[in-house]
Amino acid sequence: MSLKEQVAQLTLQIQVLQNELSTWPMSPPADPPPPPATMKLLKIATPTPFTGLQFTLQGGVQPLHTAARV
């Protein structure tokens, strides 16, 4: 079979498939399933307020603006 014949055959097959597809009813999109009823909300801790202090590696606390640089 020549390349021209193969292209013609594939073109015909595409046309047949497009015709079949056009006769199918368009169904509405499926709704997503509802979430499970036993789903629990995650507890998120309230962030602590910023104090302006920095903890050092030695366990001490210094004001942030005077913290030693490592």
N, C-alpha and C positions, 0 to 999 in steps of 0.2 A: 504494500500500500504506500503510495507516495505521500509526501508531506502535505501536498494540497488536499488529498483525499482525507488525511487524518484531521486536518483543520476543519474541513467541511463536516466530517462526522462529529467532531466535538462541538462545533457550532450548533448542529442539529440537536445533539443531546442537551445542550444548555437551553435551547429554546423549548424543548419538550419539558424539561424540569421547571422552567419558569412558568410555563402554562399550567402545569400541575400545581405549583405553589400558589398561583393566583386564584385557584378555585377553593383553596382551603379557607375556612372561616377564621377571621382574626379574633383570637380569644383575648380577653382583657388580662393584664398582668396579674399574676397570683399575689394575693396579699401575704405579707410576711407572717409567720406564725406568731401568736402572742407570746410574751415572755412567760416563763414558768411562774406559777402562782407562789411558789415557795422562795422566790428570789428575795434575798435580804439586801438592804442598802448597806454599803460600806460605811463604817464609822470613821470620820476624818477628824483628827485632833486639831483643835484650834492652835494656830501658831503662837509661839510665845513672843511677847513684845521685845523689840530690840532694846538692849540695855546700854549699848555703847561700850561694853566690856569685852575683852578678849581673853580666853583661857590660854595659859601658857602650857608648854609641854611638861613643865615641872609641877603642874597642878595649881599654880597660883593664878590670880586674876589681876589684870591691869586694865586701865582705861585704854580704849582702842587707839587714841591719837598718840600715846606714849609707848605703845607696844614695841618691844625690841624686835628688830628685823633679823631673820636667820639667814 
